[in-house]
Amino acid sequence: MVLAFVIDFDQALTIESFPQENMAQEVNRRGDLSLHIFQKWKDTNIGVVVAPVLAFVMEYPMATLFVTVFAGLSALPIVLFVSFVLYSFIFTLFGFALVEGTLLMIAVSLLSAVIFFVIFVSICITALLILTWSSAALSYSLAQKLQGIICYFFPSLTEILENCSAMGQSRSD
């Protein structure tokens, strides 16, 4: 035997008892969806909980409307708070990524500048060492070698260098 709610618009809510094999025939005869739903829910025991609730809804529709609106409006602050927390978390992550990305770009720029400076200094020191070695190998003094390079690249400075070398020789005398 299965208990089922049959909702007729002419009568109040009634509980009727149907044998298991006659349930499908009764659903077809009355065309009532609530019997079909109750038959689907009988294995999960949801019908036992839903039956008194459905009876209350049918008997007190205004109270049901009040309870539904009250529950919906009571859930509104909770939903707003949870959405605020989630949006704050998301914006915090994006803000952190933005700040960290900026700091990383500054750090990479400074590191590349330092590396460029170190490479430039090492090239200059290497060039000076090569110049010193080649001067010693060709038996020129470093001053004469630098003077030759300056005269080659800056021909207008030749007179200044000649005056400086003449002054250097007069001091040595």
C-alpha positions as a printed NumPy array, in Angstrom:
array([[  0.   ,   0.   ,   0.   ],
       [  1.253,   3.456,  -0.865],
       [ -0.051,   6.684,   0.658],
       [ -0.453,   9.502,  -1.815],
       [ -1.762,  13.036,  -1.826],
       [ -4.388,  13.761,  -4.388],
       [ -5.047,  17.42 ,  -5.016],
       [ -8.505,  18.147,  -6.33 ],
       [ -9.554,  21.716,  -6.888],
       [-13.104,  20.96 ,  -5.786],
       [-12.148,  19.163,  -2.567],
       [ -9.677,  19.748,   0.217],
       [ -6.368,  17.9  ,   0.345],
       [ -7.078,  14.236,   0.954],
       [ -4.903,  11.245,   1.641],
       [ -5.925,   8.162,  -0.199],
       [ -4.578,   4.669,  -0.124],
       [ -3.757,   2.891,  -3.368],
       [ -2.427,  -0.576,  -3.967],
       [  0.986,  -0.596,  -5.698],
       [ -0.289,  -2.031,  -8.987],
       [ -3.191,   0.384,  -9.256],
       [ -0.953,   3.482,  -8.758],
       [ -0.137,   3.931, -12.471],
       [ -3.803,   3.442, -13.405],
       [ -4.852,   6.016, -10.838],
       [ -2.274,   8.515, -12.142],
       [ -3.583,   8.043, -15.666],
       [ -7.207,   8.23 , -14.54 ],
       [ -6.889,  11.435, -12.563],
       [ -4.058,  12.973, -14.563],
       [ -2.545,  14.204, -11.306],
       [  1.154,  14.956, -11.368],
       [  1.544,  14.896,  -7.597],
       [  0.925,  11.122,  -7.51 ],
       [  3.604,  10.535, -10.111],
       [  6.075,  12.697,  -8.207],
       [  5.207,  10.961,  -4.952],
       [  5.759,   7.586,  -6.609],
       [  9.237,   8.687,  -7.77 ],
       [ 10.13 ,   9.953,  -4.302],
       [  8.913,   6.937,  -2.327],
       [ 12.335,   5.253,  -2.406],
       [ 14.149,   8.294,  -1.025],
       [ 11.721,   8.965,   1.88 ],
       [ 11.394,  12.57 ,   0.726],
       [  7.665,  12.1  ,   0.43 ],
       [  7.407,  11.58 ,   4.178],
       [  8.916,  15.024,   4.779],
       [  7.213,  16.77 ,   1.871],
       [  3.707,  15.535,   2.633],
       [  3.143,  17.678,   5.753],
       [  4.758,  20.666,   4.05 ],
       [  2.442,  20.338,   1.055],
       [ -0.514,  20.064,   3.423],
       [  0.565,  23.27 ,   5.2  ],
       [  1.047,  25.07 ,   1.869],
       [ -2.415,  24.131,   0.673],
       [ -4.086,  25.01 ,   3.98 ],
       [ -2.284,  28.317,   4.682],
       [ -1.208,  30.002,   1.431],
       [ -0.7  ,  33.474,   2.968],
       [  1.502,  32.099,   5.742],
       [  3.466,  30.157,   3.134],
       [  3.95 ,  33.327,   1.119],
       [  5.107,  35.183,   4.25 ],
       [  7.557,  32.403,   5.223],
       [  8.921,  32.198,   1.664],
       [  9.443,  35.966,   1.381],
       [ 10.951,  36.114,   4.878],
       [ 13.373,  33.245,   4.095],
       [ 14.342,  34.853,   0.796],
       [ 14.967,  38.245,   2.362],
       [ 16.828,  36.643,   5.271],
       [ 19.141,  34.93 ,   2.829],
       [ 19.89 ,  38.224,   1.056],
       [ 22.447,  39.526,   3.616],
       [ 24.204,  36.163,   3.636],
       [ 24.412,  36.131,  -0.158],
       [ 25.678,  39.73 ,  -0.197],
       [ 28.301,  38.979,   2.449],
       [ 29.536,  35.85 ,   0.652],
       [ 29.695,  37.717,  -2.664],
       [ 31.594,  40.567,  -0.957],
       [ 34.077,  38.07 ,   0.486],
       [ 34.555,  36.334,  -2.87 ],
       [ 34.974,  39.599,  -4.8  ],
       [ 37.387,  40.9  ,  -2.173],
       [ 39.406,  37.714,  -2.453],
       [ 39.493,  37.898,  -6.258],
       [ 40.463,  41.584,  -6.284],
       [ 43.113,  40.928,  -3.639],
       [ 44.644,  38.229,  -5.818],
       [ 44.601,  40.475,  -8.885],
       [ 46.017,  43.388,  -6.895],
       [ 48.748,  41.192,  -5.479],
       [ 49.599,  39.939,  -8.96 ],
       [ 49.688,  43.518, -10.252],
       [ 51.945,  44.747,  -7.442],
       [ 54.202,  41.709,  -7.66 ],
       [ 54.366,  42.025, -11.437],
       [ 55.389,  45.662, -11.133],
       [ 58.032,  44.84 ,  -8.54 ],
       [ 59.335,  41.996, -10.675],
       [ 59.581,  44.263, -13.728],
       [ 61.503,  46.868, -11.711],
       [ 63.806,  44.174, -10.339],
       [ 64.42 ,  42.722, -13.807],
       [ 65.153,  46.205, -15.18 ],
       [ 67.629,  46.943, -12.394],
       [ 69.242,  43.549, -12.794],
       [ 69.643,  44.026, -16.546],
       [ 71.148,  47.493, -15.961],
       [ 73.631,  46.072, -13.468],
       [ 74.511,  43.218, -15.818],
       [ 74.992,  45.692, -18.699],
       [ 77.248,  47.854, -16.507],
       [ 79.299,  44.823, -15.424],
       [ 79.689,  43.689, -19.038],
       [ 80.688,  47.213, -20.105],
       [ 83.288,  47.474, -17.317],
       [ 84.667,  44.026, -18.108],
       [ 84.999,  44.936, -21.81 ],
       [ 86.802,  48.169, -20.887],
       [ 89.195,  46.363, -18.533],
       [ 89.808,  43.69 , -21.16 ],
       [ 90.52 ,  46.349, -23.803],
       [ 92.93 ,  48.107, -21.423],
       [ 94.733,  44.845, -20.721],
       [ 94.975,  44.043, -24.43 ],
       [ 96.241,  47.565, -25.112],
       [ 98.836,  47.268, -22.353],
       [100.003,  43.888, -23.58 ],
       [100.221,  45.025, -27.194],
       [102.136,  48.164, -26.133],
       [104.618,  46.089, -24.208],
       [104.92 ,  43.623, -27.062],
       [105.589,  46.358, -29.624],
       [107.877,  48.268, -27.207],
       [105.723,  51.349, -27.123],
       [104.858,  53.077, -23.96 ],
       [101.209,  53.179, -22.948],
       [101.155,  56.973, -23.229],
       [102.409,  56.859, -26.808],
       [ 99.847,  54.217, -27.699],
       [ 96.978,  56.248, -26.197],
       [ 98.271,  59.368, -27.928],
       [ 98.242,  57.525, -31.255],
       [ 94.649,  56.361, -30.703],
       [ 93.478,  59.849, -29.721],
       [ 95.229,  61.404, -32.711],
       [ 93.586,  58.893, -35.016],
       [ 90.052,  59.418, -33.719],
       [ 90.335,  63.13 , -32.848],
       [ 92.701,  64.872, -35.278],
       [ 91.863,  68.324, -33.881],
       [ 93.35 ,  67.319, -30.531],
       [ 96.772,  66.694, -32.065],
       [ 97.997,  70.196, -31.304],
       [ 96.851,  69.943, -27.695],
       [ 98.658,  66.64 , -27.254],
       [101.827,  67.998, -28.814],
       [101.75 ,  70.95 , -26.425],
       [101.182,  68.617, -23.492],
       [104.001,  66.319, -24.53 ],
       [106.313,  69.338, -24.991],
       [105.403,  70.539, -21.518],
       [106.02 ,  67.049, -20.136],
       [109.489,  66.944, -21.707],
       [110.41 ,  70.424, -20.406],
       [109.467,  69.414, -16.876],
       [111.569,  66.318, -17.056],
       [114.623,  68.435, -18.051]])
